[in-house]
Amino acid sequence: MEGIGIILAIDWFLDRLRTTVNVYGDDCGAAVIDTMVIQKQAAVE
């Protein structure tokens, strides 16, 4: 039972790191798409 508590504590922290990396990657992807759309709109005008 003690081992389960340690695993859950470590998994909680690792889950926060995975979520942070995921959100950062989504943010970078959205920034790239936004830049591409702005450049395409500028080329059309």
C-alpha positions in Angstrom: 0.0 0.0 0.0 2.9 2.4 0.7 4.2 1.9 -2.8 0.9 2.9 -4.4 1.0 6.3 -2.5 4.5 6.9 -3.9 3.5 6.0 -7.4 0.5 8.2 -7.3 2.5 11.1 -6.0 5.1 10.8 -8.7 2.5 10.2 -11.4 0.7 13.4 -10.3 3.8 15.4 -10.9 4.7 13.7 -14.2 1.1 14.3 -15.4 1.5 18.0 -14.7 4.7 18.0 -16.8 3.1 16.1 -19.7 0.1 18.5 -19.6 2.5 21.5 -19.7 4.4 20.2 -22.7 1.1 19.4 -24.5 -0.3 22.9 -23.9 3.0 24.5 -25.0 3.0 22.4 -28.2 -0.6 23.4 -28.9 0.3 27.0 -28.4 3.2 26.9 -30.7 1.1 25.2 -33.4 -1.6 27.8 -33.1 1.0 30.6 -33.4 2.4 29.0 -36.6 -1.1 28.7 -38.1 -2.0 32.3 -37.1 1.2 33.6 -38.7 0.5 31.7 -41.9 -3.1 33.0 -42.1 -1.9 36.6 -41.6 0.7 36.2 -44.3 -1.8 34.7 -46.7 -4.3 37.5 -46.0 -1.6 40.1 -46.6 -0.7 38.5 -49.9 -4.3 38.6 -51.1 -4.8 42.2 -50.2 
